[in-house]
Every structure is written in C-alpha cells, then in structure tokens.
Amino acid sequence: MSDSLMEEIFIKRSQQKKKTSPLNYKERWFILTQEKIAYYDFDSEKGKRKGLKGAVDIEKIKCVETVQPEPNAPQERMYAFQIIYDEGPLYIFAKTDDIRALWIKKLKEVRFNKDLMQKYHPCFWVDGVWLCCQQEVKQAMGCKVLERKPLPPTPTEEKPGRPLPPGPPEPSAQSASMTVVAEYDYVPMTPQDLELRKDEEYTILERSDANWWKARDKYKEGYIPSNYVVEAEKGLERFWYCKNMNRSQAEQLLKSENKDGGFLMRDSSKAGKYTVSLLTKSGETGGSCRHYNICTTPQGQFYLAEKHHFNTIPELINYHQHNAAMVSRLKHIVSNRAQPPSTAGLGYVWEIDPRDLTFIKELGNGQFGVVKYGKWQGQHDVAIKMIKEGSMSEDDFIEEAKIMKLRHENLVQLYGVCTKQRPIYIVTEFLANGCLLTYLKEGLKQHPTTVQLLEMCKDVSEGMAYLEVQQYIHRDLAARNCLVDSNGTVKVTDFGLSYVLDDEYTSSAGSKFPVRWSPPEVLLYCKFSSKSDIWAYVLMWEVYTLGKLPYERLNNTEIVDQVSRGLRLFRPQLANEKIYSIMTSCWSDKADERPTFQELALTVQ
C-alpha cells in the first residue's frame, strides 16, 4: 500500500443495503492514502491492525460532507461525515468536530474526480427513507445543493490520535498539470478561450470545471473543451480509438471507407471493455464487418487471439497490424475524428448574450414555449427554447441551470442560458432530424430494421444511465422528449426541466405528470424516482410501434384505474419475445424489482 496520509480509529456504520438490514456500529482503523481510503478490523488491546474490511478508491468519491446527527444520538455518534461513491454513502463517526473537519479537508485535497455530485442528502438513510427529505429511493438525487465553499482551516487545538510524518505535497482538485494533445481544431468562441490545433500539445493548468480546462500553449493561456484533447502519453491510441461509437455506427463508418482491413477500436457494450471492429473483403462481395472483443487473461494481459497475449492494448493493436492472426490483418486505421464532438457550452461563458442569437425559423411549440432554430454569433447552429412566462418556476430553474452542465453523447447538449431578461432562453445544440416521435412516424426513409430500432433504444438507455449516475430524475422520458441527429443517433432532452407546468400532464387528482408514461406509484401517490423513469421506458414500446400512442383507446382516468389494476401494453409486432421481456421488466408493480438504466444499457444490445 502507498504511504498513508492519515490514520484514525473511527466508528463506522453498516451500509444497510436493504430496508430489513439491521444497523450496526463498529470501530474500524481507517487509513487514507493518495489512492484510497481503507478500513480494517483491529485488536484494541494490542493496538494492532488486522484484516481489511473494505476500501473506496479516491477517484470514485463523489462527495465528502458532514451528516446531521440522528435524533437522540449518543455522544460518540455526534460528529458524523459521509463519503459518497458509486455504492452509496459510507457513514463515519469522528470523536470530535475538529477531527471530522481535518479528515474532510484532507479528503477534499487528495480527491480529484470529474464526476462530482451537485446535490447531497444532509441526513442519514435509515429504514428505507432519507430522514432529510423523506424520499424512499436510496439512489434519489440529494435535496441540498452542495456549496463550493473554501476548505475549512486545519484545526490546531486537537491533533488526531496517531501522529503521522508529513507526506509529499499533493495537487489539489483545482489544479493538476499534465500534457495533452488536441484531437480536433477548436476556434475560440469567447475571449476567455484558447485556440486548439489538431495534434499539437498543450499544458493543462486547471481542471476545476469538468467540461472546460484552463490550458497553455507556447504563448498564452485560456479555456479549452476537455473532450477535444487526450493525454499525450496515450500515444497511438488517439488515432484508432473511436470514443462514443456503437456497433452500427462503426459498421457504417467502416463501409463508407470501404477498405479491406479497415479497423477501429470502440467501447464495448460491456462496461469497461473494448471491441475491435474490422472490415474484411475476403471471399465476400462488398465486404463484411467483424467485431472482436478484447479479452483479458487472469494475469491482466490483453488478447484478441488466444495464443497472443500483450501487456497493453497499443502493443496488441501493433501486433495485429503486422500479423494476420485473425480473418484479416489490421491494415488501415479508420477514424471518426473528422467530426468534433459537442462542447458543454458555447465557450467557457455560461450566460449567453441574447444579442448574439439570430432566429431563423420555428421548429415547434412545446409545453414550455416556442422552440426556434437559429445561429449563435451568426455561424453556430443552435436550438433556442423561449420559455413562456408562468410556465415554470423561473427562480428555481435559474438555480438549477447552474448544475445542468452535463455532457454525454446521448444527451442533447445544453450550451447556455439567457436569464437576464424575460422570457428566459435555453440554448442547446441543434439536431437536424428533429423529434424522435416525428422521426418514427415520418422521418424514416425506409422500413427500419430491428437493429436500427434497438440502437435507438440503446442510445436512450445510455443517456438515461448517465443521468441516473448523476442522480437526476427526468420525470418526463418519452419519444417526444428525445431528438435525432443527422447520423440517426438519439439524444435525450429536457432533463432538469422539472419546473415546467402544463395541463397536458394533469391527472384527475390534480397532480402534474405524463399519465401514459407513469407507474402506479406516480399515478396514485406522486412518488417520483429513478425507478419511475425506468417505467417511462414505455419509450421502447413507442419505438417498436413506430410512434403509436400508449393506451390510445383510454383516457387519463381509465389509465390510472386500469394500470393500477395490472394492465400493461401489448407486444408490438416488430418486437420479439426477448425485446418484449425487456419492456415488461420495466413495468413491474414493485419499483425495487425494475432494472436500472445501467443494467438496461447492457441488456439492450
């Protein structure tokens, strides 16, 4: 293990993974290093550390904050703090407030994680409910905005139990120097931006914003989009690794190049894995695409062909570029780097000057107002949503907009907002093929294949899986709230607009939600959660019926009654039994039995 930065005996609370799990509190020996925080059993009489009980990688920590004491908590459990990571909160109790402050400060110093939370729960999760907001879903988004305040000063009155030698200085989350290579040209959009030239190197000075990094070239400093660069040490990978590409997109790109032995590497449908896609013309007219998963040996080596193992993926690719161990040698690198990705904003500035917007034509009239196609600064295509006054809680939206800077290839990119005037404008990327619902009904130029339909569903599930990890609840997932780009990729939109008010979503009980896409717990009790978003994967049914209206013969009142009694949508003609079983798994009466979007993203492939 790396040298420890801090050590302390704390009381740790059990995770309580189920409502029925009994709570327990045990003393553990905690050790913090640059890589992880680990906790051990220990012999209190001999003062010796015993077996490892658990650990959390520093890079997976999303939030470190205090926790308000439980009612009637004993003195030894008054100074709680939480470490939130993928599996949930790790609750730790310090002996004093100073010790707690010291550990929170140090954890925030060593942690560098682009995937930080924006909201958290200030109270405990106990017996299936958050004590602060009474939500009954453990993965529910936090109810308190995480303040980005300066770290507290290190307490001096009381020292931790075990004195430690001073460790080496650690880079903070605000600055971490590294060398990157530009994958795309970038023309500055604002005075704060820095120009990028493809394949040139830059030094990163600051990464406090996940989407915009402060960088320096040979002459000056400025902000660059973080998804336009790659670490220089990645070397050859940047030429043949295609980020954000699925199977059908890979086949389309390889066939458009039409070179025997054309290849690329992309993310596999299995999380954390990679696939090599290859076009071969051997013995087949026009050629065919083959897809090979990169496998790993128990010793951690990589291989495509079982007899040829390599320590790194670049070594593996290099070998197969020169040796025909598969159906064809990897002869020609095929890249999607010609088309740069969307940036999270039009430059580093988030608030957009409305005078920079030109309105060209109306695209539609949604529940929140008119949507228009336009240009920003006369050259960048954008969609502009003009929020009609009274249709949303504007103060709430302006606060929420500060934390809506999410970026994913299957989410419509929010570029910025105009909040200094009324009506408010929301400026997003423009997607040429428009609304998914209209695209299903009218936009498909030929009868779609089942592979096309499945790819649409996979796009949505991956976008929603990202929202799920970020602890966002969409509340209005449906085909009408997804858009399609010029390549046929589907992107989810209108996430974060939970403040929109509209009669279309009003049930007989007076609550506001999309009735035809809502589960029983929403219809009956207005309980929204990530699991109610899963039910709204009724969208998959919309895709396989090419845009039919769910329960088209029933009105809202009849839907509330019959869905609560067990009515479910029929199997679409284009969906086989396996596809329909995925749909029905999302429509379980019991929310806990529904899958997550991360599980759906792996299933829908």
VENLIN-V112386 format. One record per residue. N is the residue number from 1. RES is the residue in one small letter. SS is DSSP state (@ for helix, = for strand, . for the rest). PHI is phi in whole degrees, -180 to 180 (NA if undefined). PSI is psi in radians with two decimals (* if undefined). Layout:
N,RES,SS,PHI,PSI / N,RES,SS,PHI,PSI
This chain:
1,m,.,NA,2.56 / 2,s,.,-63,2.85 / 3,d,.,-58,2.39 / 4,s,.,-77,2.49 / 5,l,.,-91,-0.64 / 6,m,=,-151,2.65 / 7,e,=,-139,2.54 / 8,e,=,-165,2.60 / 9,i,=,-90,2.08 / 10,f,=,-124,2.81 / 11,i,=,-88,2.29 / 12,k,=,-113,2.40 / 13,r,=,-93,2.51 / 14,s,.,-64,2.75 / 15,q,.,-72,-0.41 / 16,q,.,49,1.18 / 17,k,.,-72,-0.38 / 18,k,.,-126,2.78 / 19,k,.,-60,-0.54 / 20,t,.,-89,-0.09 / 21,s,.,-67,2.25 / 22,p,.,-72,2.46 / 23,l,.,-78,2.51 / 24,n,.,-145,2.74 / 25,y,=,-128,2.12 / 26,k,=,-133,2.54 / 27,e,=,-76,2.34 / 28,r,=,-135,2.65 / 29,w,=,-93,1.93 / 30,f,=,-96,2.37 / 31,i,=,-129,2.20 / 32,l,=,-106,2.22 / 33,t,.,-123,-3.14 / 34,q,.,-64,-0.48 / 35,e,.,-96,-0.58 / 36,k,=,-159,2.89 / 37,i,=,-113,2.11 / 38,a,=,-120,2.67 / 39,y,=,-133,2.52 / 40,y,=,-129,2.68 / 41,d,=,-72,2.76 / 42,f,=,-153,2.76 / 43,d,=,-94,1.85 / 44,s,.,-66,-0.54 / 45,e,.,-71,-0.77 / 46,k,.,-91,-0.20 / 47,g,.,67,0.54 / 48,k,=,-112,2.52 / 49,r,=,-77,2.46 / 50,k,=,-116,-2.46 / 51,g,=,-70,2.58 / 52,l,=,-67,2.28 / 53,k,=,-105,-0.41 / 54,g,=,176,2.93 / 55,a,=,-159,2.70 / 56,v,=,-129,2.19 / 57,d,=,-67,2.36 / 58,i,@,-57,-0.69 / 59,e,@,-67,-0.26 / 60,k,@,-95,-0.09 / 61,i,.,-75,2.23 / 62,k,.,-103,-0.35 / 63,c,=,-165,2.46 / 64,v,=,-130,2.04 / 65,e,=,-149,2.87 / 66,t,=,-72,2.86 / 67,v,=,-129,2.35 / 68,q,.,-67,2.44 / 69,p,.,-61,2.57 / 70,e,.,-68,2.72 / 71,p,.,-58,2.35 / 72,n,.,60,0.52 / 73,a,.,-69,2.46 / 74,p,.,-67,2.87 / 75,q,@,-57,-0.65 / 76,e,@,-71,-0.13 / 77,r,@,-119,0.54 / 78,m,.,-88,-0.42 / 79,y,=,-116,1.25 / 80,a,=,-90,2.59 / 81,f,=,-140,2.84 / 82,q,=,-127,2.46 / 83,i,=,-114,1.95 / 84,i,=,-100,2.19 / 85,y,=,-140,-2.93 / 86,d,.,-56,-0.63 / 87,e,.,-87,-0.02 / 88,g,=,121,-2.88 / 89,p,=,-85,2.40 / 90,l,=,-102,2.00 / 91,y,=,-95,2.22 / 92,i,=,-130,2.46 / 93,f,=,-116,2.11 / 94,a,=,-91,2.84 / 95,k,.,-77,-0.55 / 96,t,.,-139,2.86 / 97,d,@,-66,-0.59 / 98,d,@,-66,-0.75 / 99,i,@,-64,-0.73 / 100,r,@,-60,-0.83 / 101,a,@,-61,-0.67 / 102,l,@,-63,-0.78 / 103,w,@,-70,-0.70 / 104,i,@,-62,-0.76 / 105,k,@,-60,-0.85 / 106,k,@,-66,-0.71 / 107,l,@,-62,-0.67 / 108,k,@,-72,-0.45 / 109,e,@,-74,-0.75 / 110,v,@,-82,-0.35 / 111,r,.,-78,2.28 / 112,f,.,-131,1.96 / 113,n,.,-147,2.10 / 114,k,.,-71,-0.30 / 115,d,.,-98,0.86 / 116,l,.,-77,2.63 / 117,m,.,-76,2.70 / 118,q,.,-104,-0.44 / 119,k,=,-134,2.68 / 120,y,=,-145,2.95 / 121,h,.,-97,2.06 / 122,p,.,-76,-0.22 / 123,c,.,-117,3.06 / 124,f,.,-78,2.75 / 125,w,=,-93,2.04 / 126,v,=,-139,2.24 / 127,d,.,51,0.79 / 128,g,.,79,0.37 / 129,v,=,-153,2.54 / 130,w,=,-81,2.14 / 131,l,.,-66,-0.44 / 132,c,.,-78,-0.69 / 133,c,.,-127,-0.01 / 134,q,.,66,0.27 / 135,q,.,-71,2.54 / 136,e,.,-106,0.21 / 137,v,.,-116,2.13 / 138,k,.,-64,-0.55 / 139,q,.,-86,0.09 / 140,a,.,-61,2.52 / 141,m,.,-61,2.54 / 142,g,.,-59,2.82 / 143,c,.,-106,-0.02 / 144,k,=,-129,2.28 / 145,v,=,-69,2.36 / 146,l,.,-79,2.01 / 147,e,.,-75,2.34 / 148,r,.,-91,1.17 / 149,k,.,-96,2.80 / 150,p,.,-60,2.64 / 151,l,.,-65,2.51 / 152,p,.,-67,2.64 / 153,p,.,-66,2.62 / 154,t,.,-66,2.19 / 155,p,.,-63,2.52 / 156,t,.,-118,-0.24 / 157,e,.,-72,-0.60 / 158,e,.,-135,2.30 / 159,k,.,-95,2.70 / 160,p,.,-63,2.81 / 161,g,.,-57,-0.66 / 162,r,.,-117,2.00 / 163,p,.,-67,2.45 / 164,l,.,-121,2.61 / 165,p,.,-69,2.62 / 166,p,.,-64,2.36 / 167,g,.,-91,3.06 / 168,p,.,-70,2.70 / 169,p,.,-65,2.41 / 170,e,.,-108,2.52 / 171,p,.,-71,2.46 / 172,s,.,-83,2.99 / 173,a,.,-67,-0.32 / 174,q,.,-81,-0.41 / 175,s,.,-148,2.31 / 176,a,.,-153,1.76 / 177,s,.,-71,2.30 / 178,m,=,-157,2.80 / 179,t,=,-100,2.32 / 180,v,=,-127,2.84 / 181,v,=,-118,2.36 / 182,a,=,-73,2.21 / 183,e,.,-87,-0.37 / 184,y,.,-140,2.73 / 185,d,.,-71,2.53 / 186,y,=,-137,2.12 / 187,v,.,-94,2.17 / 188,p,.,-54,2.38 / 189,m,.,-102,-0.38 / 190,t,.,-134,2.85 / 191,p,.,-60,-0.39 / 192,q,.,-79,-0.24 / 193,d,=,-82,2.80 / 194,l,.,-118,2.36 / 195,e,.,-70,2.45 / 196,l,=,-114,2.43 / 197,r,.,-117,2.23 / 198,k,.,-51,2.32 / 199,d,.,75,0.04 / 200,e,.,-91,2.72 / 201,e,=,-95,2.58 / 202,y,=,-140,2.68 / 203,t,=,-102,2.20 / 204,i,=,-86,2.23 / 205,l,=,-102,-0.54 / 206,e,=,-153,2.43 / 207,r,.,-131,0.62 / 208,s,.,-69,-0.47 / 209,d,.,-105,2.17 / 210,a,.,-63,-0.48 / 211,n,.,-95,-0.48 / 212,w,=,-129,2.02 / 213,w,=,-103,2.51 / 214,k,=,-84,2.23 / 215,a,=,-134,2.94 / 216,r,=,-136,2.36 / 217,d,.,-101,-2.72 / 218,k,.,-70,-0.34 / 219,y,.,-121,-0.56 / 220,k,.,-152,3.07 / 221,e,=,-117,2.76 / 222,g,=,176,-3.12 / 223,y,=,-98,2.46 / 224,i,=,-129,2.65 / 225,p,=,-70,2.20 / 226,s,@,-66,-0.41 / 227,n,@,-85,0.16 / 228,y,@,-101,-0.04 / 229,v,=,-130,2.84 / 230,v,=,-139,2.60 / 231,e,=,-57,2.38 / 232,a,@,-59,-0.59 / 233,e,@,-71,-0.18 / 234,k,@,-66,-0.37 / 235,g,.,59,-2.27 / 236,l,.,-61,-0.41 / 237,e,@,-53,-0.61 / 238,r,@,-67,-0.25 / 239,f,@,-90,-0.58 / 240,w,@,-115,0.00 / 241,y,=,-95,2.10 / 242,c,=,-103,1.81 / 243,k,.,-70,2.66 / 244,n,.,58,0.73 / 245,m,.,-125,2.33 / 246,n,.,-100,-3.11 / 247,r,@,-61,-0.86 / 248,s,@,-68,-0.62 / 249,q,@,-66,-0.66 / 250,a,@,-63,-0.78 / 251,e,@,-63,-0.73 / 252,q,@,-62,-0.75 / 253,l,@,-68,-0.76 / 254,l,@,-64,-0.71 / 255,k,@,-71,-0.53 / 256,s,@,-69,-0.59 / 257,e,@,-73,-0.65 / 258,n,.,55,0.77 / 259,k,.,-115,2.29 / 260,d,.,-64,2.20 / 261,g,.,87,0.10 / 262,g,=,-64,2.39 / 263,f,=,-149,2.85 / 264,l,=,-155,2.83 / 265,m,=,-114,2.42 / 266,r,=,-139,2.99 / 267,d,=,-70,2.39 / 268,s,.,-76,2.84 / 269,s,.,-68,-0.30 / 270,k,.,-90,2.17 / 271,a,.,-54,2.31 / 272,g,.,82,0.01 / 273,k,.,-110,2.89 / 274,y,=,-128,2.70 / 275,t,=,-130,2.41 / 276,v,=,-99,2.13 / 277,s,=,-104,2.33 / 278,l,=,-137,2.37 / 279,l,=,-100,2.17 / 280,t,=,-124,2.44 / 281,k,.,-109,0.16 / 282,s,.,-68,1.96 / 283,g,.,75,0.13 / 284,e,.,-132,2.39 / 285,t,.,-70,2.20 / 286,g,.,81,-0.26 / 287,g,.,85,2.83 / 288,s,=,-140,2.74 / 289,c,=,-99,2.37 / 290,r,=,-118,2.57 / 291,h,=,-127,2.15 / 292,y,=,-119,2.14 / 293,n,=,-75,2.39 / 294,i,.,-81,2.03 / 295,c,=,-97,2.86 / 296,t,=,-126,2.35 / 297,t,.,-79,2.87 / 298,p,.,-57,-0.41 / 299,q,.,-88,0.01 / 300,g,.,90,0.19 / 301,q,.,-89,2.77 / 302,f,=,-107,2.58 / 303,y,=,-157,2.65 / 304,l,.,-106,-0.79 / 305,a,.,-104,2.34 / 306,e,.,-59,-0.47 / 307,k,.,-85,-0.13 / 308,h,.,-123,1.76 / 309,h,.,-107,2.56 / 310,f,=,-140,2.65 / 311,n,.,-76,-0.48 / 312,t,.,-134,2.78 / 313,i,@,-69,-0.71 / 314,p,@,-57,-0.65 / 315,e,@,-65,-0.68 / 316,l,@,-63,-0.85 / 317,i,@,-62,-0.77 / 318,n,@,-59,-0.72 / 319,y,@,-63,-0.83 / 320,h,@,-76,-0.20 / 321,q,@,-74,-0.40 / 322,h,@,-114,-0.10 / 323,n,.,-136,2.35 / 324,a,.,-90,1.27 / 325,a,.,-91,-0.11 / 326,m,.,-119,-2.78 / 327,v,.,-66,-0.43 / 328,s,.,-156,2.67 / 329,r,.,-70,2.63 / 330,l,.,-79,1.68 / 331,k,.,-94,-0.71 / 332,h,=,-130,2.17 / 333,i,=,-73,2.22 / 334,v,.,-113,2.19 / 335,s,.,-126,2.63 / 336,n,.,-104,0.35 / 337,r,.,-72,-0.19 / 338,a,.,-64,-0.54 / 339,q,.,-103,1.86 / 340,p,.,-68,2.62 / 341,p,.,-76,2.96 / 342,s,.,-71,2.55 / 343,t,.,-96,2.69 / 344,a,.,-84,1.35 / 345,g,.,115,2.80 / 346,l,.,-93,1.31 / 347,g,.,91,-3.11 / 348,y,.,-68,-0.43 / 349,v,.,-76,2.34 / 350,w,.,-95,-0.69 / 351,e,=,-81,2.11 / 352,i,.,-97,2.40 / 353,d,.,-77,2.08 / 354,p,@,-61,-0.37 / 355,r,@,-69,-0.28 / 356,d,@,-86,-0.05 / 357,l,=,-101,2.37 / 358,t,=,-118,2.21 / 359,f,=,-92,2.24 / 360,i,=,-109,-0.89 / 361,k,=,-155,2.75 / 362,e,=,-82,2.33 / 363,l,=,-98,-0.51 / 364,g,=,175,3.08 / 365,n,=,-129,1.77 / 366,g,=,-92,-3.03 / 367,q,.,-68,-0.30 / 368,f,.,-106,-0.09 / 369,g,=,140,-2.89 / 370,v,=,-81,2.46 / 371,v,=,-113,2.24 / 372,k,=,-126,2.58 / 373,y,=,-87,2.40 / 374,g,=,-157,-2.94 / 375,k,=,-126,2.53 / 376,w,=,-105,2.20 / 377,q,.,54,0.54 / 378,g,.,75,0.04 / 379,q,.,-139,-0.39 / 380,h,=,-101,2.17 / 381,d,=,-65,2.32 / 382,v,=,-144,2.76 / 383,a,=,-108,2.35 / 384,i,=,-119,2.05 / 385,k,=,-98,2.06 / 386,m,=,-99,1.87 / 387,i,=,-77,2.03 / 388,k,.,-69,2.42 / 389,e,.,-64,2.39 / 390,g,.,90,-0.11 / 391,s,.,-89,-0.19 / 392,m,=,-152,2.82 / 393,s,.,-78,1.74 / 394,e,@,-66,-0.70 / 395,d,@,-63,-0.72 / 396,d,@,-64,-0.72 / 397,f,@,-65,-0.76 / 398,i,@,-60,-0.67 / 399,e,@,-68,-0.75 / 400,e,@,-68,-0.57 / 401,a,@,-61,-0.46 / 402,k,.,-65,-0.42 / 403,i,.,-115,0.33 / 404,m,.,-97,0.26 / 405,k,.,-81,1.01 / 406,l,.,-87,2.58 / 407,r,.,-136,2.09 / 408,h,.,-155,2.57 / 409,e,.,-65,-0.28 / 410,n,.,-113,0.38 / 411,l,=,-121,2.39 / 412,v,.,-63,2.19 / 413,q,.,-75,2.13 / 414,l,=,-81,2.11 / 415,y,=,-88,-0.61 / 416,g,=,169,-3.09 / 417,v,=,-137,2.73 / 418,c,=,-117,1.77 / 419,t,.,-115,0.03 / 420,k,.,-85,-0.03 / 421,q,.,-142,3.04 / 422,r,.,-125,2.35 / 423,p,.,-76,2.76 / 424,i,.,-68,2.48 / 425,y,=,-111,2.46 / 426,i,=,-115,2.14 / 427,v,=,-109,2.14 / 428,t,=,-129,3.01 / 429,e,=,-66,2.66 / 430,f,.,-99,2.23 / 431,l,.,-111,2.11 / 432,a,.,-64,-0.58 / 433,n,.,-90,0.05 / 434,g,.,70,-2.71 / 435,c,=,-66,2.37 / 436,l,@,-61,-0.69 / 437,l,@,-61,-0.81 / 438,t,@,-67,-0.65 / 439,y,@,-62,-0.69 / 440,l,@,-66,-0.65 / 441,k,@,-82,-0.64 / 442,e,@,-131,-0.45 / 443,g,@,-84,-0.40 / 444,l,.,-71,2.12 / 445,k,.,-75,-0.36 / 446,q,.,-142,2.93 / 447,h,.,-62,2.15 / 448,p,.,-69,2.61 / 449,t,.,-83,2.84 / 450,t,@,-65,-0.51 / 451,v,@,-65,-0.73 / 452,q,@,-61,-0.80 / 453,l,@,-63,-0.71 / 454,l,@,-66,-0.66 / 455,e,@,-64,-0.66 / 456,m,@,-60,-0.81 / 457,c,@,-65,-0.67 / 458,k,@,-66,-0.72 / 459,d,@,-56,-0.82 / 460,v,@,-66,-0.76 / 461,s,@,-64,-0.61 / 462,e,@,-74,-0.67 / 463,g,@,-64,-0.75 / 464,m,@,-70,-0.56 / 465,a,@,-63,-0.66 / 466,y,@,-65,-0.77 / 467,l,@,-61,-0.70 / 468,e,@,-60,-0.80 / 469,v,@,-65,-0.62 / 470,q,.,-78,-0.03 / 471,q,.,67,0.64 / 472,y,.,-97,2.47 / 473,i,.,-109,2.17 / 474,h,.,-73,-0.85 / 475,r,.,77,-0.19 / 476,d,.,-148,0.79 / 477,l,.,-71,2.20 / 478,a,.,-168,2.87 / 479,a,@,-61,-0.55 / 480,r,@,-68,-0.34 / 481,n,@,-107,0.51 / 482,c,=,-128,2.62 / 483,l,=,-124,2.83 / 484,v,=,-125,2.25 / 485,d,.,-87,-3.11 / 486,s,.,-66,-0.34 / 487,n,.,-92,-0.01 / 488,g,.,89,0.08 / 489,t,.,-75,2.36 / 490,v,=,-97,2.39 / 491,k,=,-130,2.42 / 492,v,=,-81,2.43 / 493,t,.,-129,3.08 / 494,d,.,62,0.35 / 495,f,.,-73,2.55 / 496,g,.,86,-0.13 / 497,l,.,-96,0.92 / 498,s,.,-79,0.03 / 499,y,.,-98,0.02 / 500,v,=,-72,2.37 / 501,l,.,-118,2.32 / 502,d,.,-161,2.48 / 503,d,@,-66,-0.41 / 504,e,@,-57,-0.45 / 505,y,@,-105,0.34 / 506,t,=,-97,2.17 / 507,s,.,-88,3.10 / 508,s,.,-64,-0.39 / 509,a,.,-84,-0.13 / 510,g,.,93,-0.04 / 511,s,.,-83,2.66 / 512,k,=,-106,1.96 / 513,f,.,-168,2.81 / 514,p,.,-76,1.76 / 515,v,@,-59,-0.75 / 516,r,@,-72,-0.19 / 517,w,@,-115,0.27 / 518,s,.,-110,2.49 / 519,p,.,-82,2.95 / 520,p,@,-55,-0.68 / 521,e,@,-68,-0.42 / 522,v,@,-83,-0.76 / 523,l,@,-60,-0.67 / 524,l,@,-96,-0.63 / 525,y,@,-128,0.03 / 526,c,.,58,0.63 / 527,k,.,-94,1.76 / 528,f,.,-90,2.54 / 529,s,.,-163,3.12 / 530,s,@,-62,-0.45 / 531,k,@,-76,-0.46 / 532,s,@,-74,-0.53 / 533,d,@,-64,-0.64 / 534,i,@,-62,-0.77 / 535,w,@,-58,-0.69 / 536,a,.,-66,0.00 / 537,y,.,-69,0.26 / 538,v,@,-48,-0.45 / 539,l,@,-51,-0.64 / 540,m,@,-62,-0.67 / 541,w,@,-65,-0.70 / 542,e,@,-60,-0.74 / 543,v,@,-63,-0.82 / 544,y,@,-78,-0.16 / 545,t,.,-104,0.12 / 546,l,.,56,0.72 / 547,g,.,97,0.35 / 548,k,.,-69,2.72 / 549,l,.,-82,2.18 / 550,p,.,-60,2.40 / 551,y,.,51,0.85 / 552,e,.,-62,-0.37 / 553,r,.,-93,0.00 / 554,l,.,-112,2.58 / 555,n,.,-90,3.09 / 556,n,@,-59,-0.76 / 557,t,@,-63,-0.72 / 558,e,@,-67,-0.63 / 559,i,@,-64,-0.83 / 560,v,@,-55,-0.80 / 561,d,@,-68,-0.87 / 562,q,@,-78,-0.62 / 563,v,@,-66,-0.67 / 564,s,@,-64,-0.44 / 565,r,.,-90,-0.07 / 566,g,.,117,0.03 / 567,l,.,-64,2.38 / 568,r,.,-133,2.76 / 569,l,.,-68,2.58 / 570,f,.,-74,2.86 / 571,r,.,-75,2.15 / 572,p,.,-64,2.66 / 573,q,.,-62,-0.58 / 574,l,.,-82,-0.13 / 575,a,.,-100,2.25 / 576,n,.,-81,-3.13 / 577,e,@,-64,-0.63 / 578,k,@,-65,-0.77 / 579,i,@,-64,-0.75 / 580,y,@,-66,-0.57 / 581,s,@,-67,-0.56 / 582,i,@,-65,-0.76 / 583,m,@,-60,-0.87 / 584,t,@,-67,-0.46 / 585,s,@,-65,-0.44 / 586,c,.,-81,-0.21 / 587,w,.,-111,0.55 / 588,s,.,-71,2.48 / 589,d,.,-58,-0.65 / 590,k,.,-91,2.04 / 591,a,@,-58,-0.66 / 592,d,@,-65,-0.36 / 593,e,@,-89,-0.14 / 594,r,.,-77,2.61 / 595,p,.,-72,3.01 / 596,t,.,-93,2.89 / 597,f,@,-68,-0.52 / 598,q,@,-64,-0.68 / 599,e,@,-68,-0.69 / 600,l,@,-63,-0.70 / 601,a,@,-61,-0.56 / 602,l,@,-80,-0.52 / 603,t,@,-78,-0.71 / 604,v,.,-82,1.50 / 605,q,.,-153,*
